[in-house]
Amino acid sequence: MKNFRYPLDRLKQVRELELATAVDELRQVAATVQRVQNDLQSKQTAIQKAQTVLVETESKSGTVRPDLRKMTALYVQTVQAERDKIEAVLHELEQQQKEAHDRLIEKKQSVKMLEKHEDRLKSSFRLAMQGIQQKEDDELWLVRQKNS
């Protein structure tokens, strides 16, 4: 009896490689997004810390220090500008992550479709082979009946 060989096996292998590549791509983008989110959080923390230090320093000394306020304001302004840039980068990366996720879903569907196709062909092949085997068994039985 013949063995089943899926005619689109090479295509399926290519699709599986594309799926693995899409998974890796999504992991890389997700790691980058996480890193940028951490950077963004550290910038926000730096702004809050600078403002807290200013308030604590002024409350301990009991006087308003314009020079310290100005330096703190400049520092906060600089960090906020950096934070804004990071937010723009983060937005772009999140868009890339969404696109990578969409590609991953597309690749999974492609592989699943080929697997279902292969299963249907295997089932048809098995039925055809069973029919052939049954026919051979019937012919053999007839030959034995004639010879008896």
C-alpha positions as CSV (number, residue, x, y, z in Angstrom):
1,M,0.0,0.0,0.0
2,K,1.2,3.5,-0.9
3,N,2.2,6.0,1.8
4,F,0.6,9.4,1.8
5,R,2.7,12.4,0.8
6,Y,1.2,15.8,1.1
7,P,1.8,17.7,-2.2
8,L,2.0,21.1,-0.5
9,D,4.5,20.0,2.2
10,R,7.2,22.4,1.1
11,L,4.8,25.3,1.1
12,K,3.7,24.2,4.6
13,Q,7.3,24.1,5.8
14,V,7.9,27.6,4.3
15,R,4.7,28.9,6.1
16,E,5.9,27.3,9.4
17,L,9.3,29.1,9.0
18,E,7.5,32.4,8.3
19,L,5.4,31.8,11.5
20,A,8.5,31.2,13.6
21,T,10.0,34.4,12.1
22,A,6.8,36.3,12.9
23,V,6.9,35.0,16.5
24,D,10.5,36.2,16.9
25,E,9.7,39.5,15.4
26,L,6.8,40.1,17.8
27,R,9.0,39.1,20.7
28,Q,11.7,41.6,19.7
29,V,9.2,44.4,19.2
30,A,7.5,43.6,22.5
31,A,10.9,43.6,24.3
32,T,11.7,47.0,22.8
33,V,8.3,48.4,23.8
34,Q,9.0,47.2,27.3
35,R,12.4,48.8,27.4
36,V,11.0,52.1,26.1
37,Q,8.1,52.0,28.6
38,N,10.7,51.6,31.4
39,D,12.6,54.6,30.0
40,L,9.4,56.6,30.0
41,Q,8.6,55.6,33.6
42,S,12.1,56.6,34.7
43,K,11.7,60.0,33.1
44,Q,8.4,60.4,34.9
45,T,10.0,59.4,38.2
46,A,12.8,61.8,37.6
47,I,10.4,64.7,37.1
48,Q,8.4,63.8,40.2
49,K,11.6,63.4,42.3
50,A,13.0,66.8,41.1
51,Q,9.7,68.5,42.1
52,T,9.6,66.7,45.4
53,V,13.2,67.7,46.2
54,L,12.4,71.3,45.4
55,V,9.3,71.3,47.7
56,E,11.2,69.5,50.5
57,T,14.2,71.9,50.2
58,E,12.0,74.9,50.4
59,S,10.0,73.6,53.3
60,K,13.1,72.8,55.3
61,S,14.7,76.1,54.7
62,G,11.4,78.0,55.1
63,T,12.2,80.3,52.1
64,V,11.4,80.3,48.5
65,R,14.6,80.0,46.4
66,P,14.1,81.4,42.9
67,D,17.4,80.1,41.7
68,L,16.6,76.6,42.8
69,R,13.1,76.9,41.3
70,K,14.6,78.1,38.0
71,M,17.1,75.2,37.8
72,T,14.5,72.7,38.7
73,A,12.1,74.1,36.1
74,L,14.8,73.9,33.4
75,Y,15.6,70.3,34.5
76,V,12.0,69.3,34.5
77,Q,11.5,71.0,31.1
78,T,14.4,69.1,29.6
79,V,13.2,65.8,31.1
80,Q,9.7,66.4,29.8
81,A,11.0,67.1,26.3
82,E,12.9,63.8,26.5
83,R,9.8,62.1,27.8
84,D,7.7,63.5,24.9
85,K,10.2,62.1,22.4
86,I,10.1,58.8,24.2
87,E,6.3,58.8,24.1
88,A,6.4,59.4,20.3
89,V,8.9,56.5,19.9
90,L,6.7,54.4,22.1
91,H,3.6,55.2,20.0
92,E,5.5,54.2,16.8
93,L,6.7,51.0,18.5
94,E,3.2,50.1,19.7
95,Q,2.0,50.5,16.1
96,Q,4.8,48.2,14.9
97,Q,3.8,45.7,17.7
98,K,0.2,45.7,16.5
99,E,1.4,45.2,12.9
100,A,3.7,42.3,14.0
101,H,0.8,40.8,15.9
102,D,-1.4,41.0,12.9
103,R,1.2,39.3,10.7
104,L,1.6,36.6,13.3
105,I,-2.2,35.9,13.3
106,E,-2.1,35.8,9.5
107,K,0.8,33.3,9.5
108,K,-0.9,31.1,12.1
109,Q,-4.1,31.1,10.0
110,S,-2.1,30.2,6.9
111,V,-0.4,27.3,8.6
112,K,-3.7,26.1,10.2
113,M,-5.4,26.2,6.8
114,L,-2.6,24.1,5.2
115,E,-2.8,21.6,8.2
116,K,-6.6,21.3,7.7
117,H,-6.1,20.8,3.9
118,E,-3.5,18.1,4.6
119,D,-5.9,16.4,7.1
120,R,-8.6,16.4,4.5
121,L,-6.3,14.9,1.8
122,K,-5.0,12.3,4.2
123,S,-8.6,11.3,5.0
124,S,-9.5,11.1,1.4
125,F,-6.3,9.1,0.7
126,R,-7.0,6.6,3.5
127,L,-10.6,6.1,2.2
128,A,-9.3,5.6,-1.3
129,M,-6.7,3.1,0.0
130,Q,-9.3,1.3,2.0
131,G,-11.5,1.1,-1.1
132,I,-8.6,-0.3,-3.1
133,Q,-7.7,-2.8,-0.4
134,Q,-11.3,-3.9,-0.1
135,K,-11.5,-4.3,-3.9
136,E,-8.3,-6.4,-3.8
137,D,-9.7,-8.5,-0.9
138,D,-13.0,-9.0,-2.8
139,E,-11.2,-10.1,-5.9
140,L,-9.0,-12.4,-4.0
141,W,-12.0,-13.9,-2.3
142,L,-13.7,-14.4,-5.7
143,V,-10.6,-16.1,-7.1
144,R,-10.6,-18.4,-4.1
145,Q,-14.3,-19.1,-4.5
146,K,-13.8,-20.0,-8.2
147,N,-10.8,-22.3,-7.4
148,S,-12.7,-24.1,-4.6
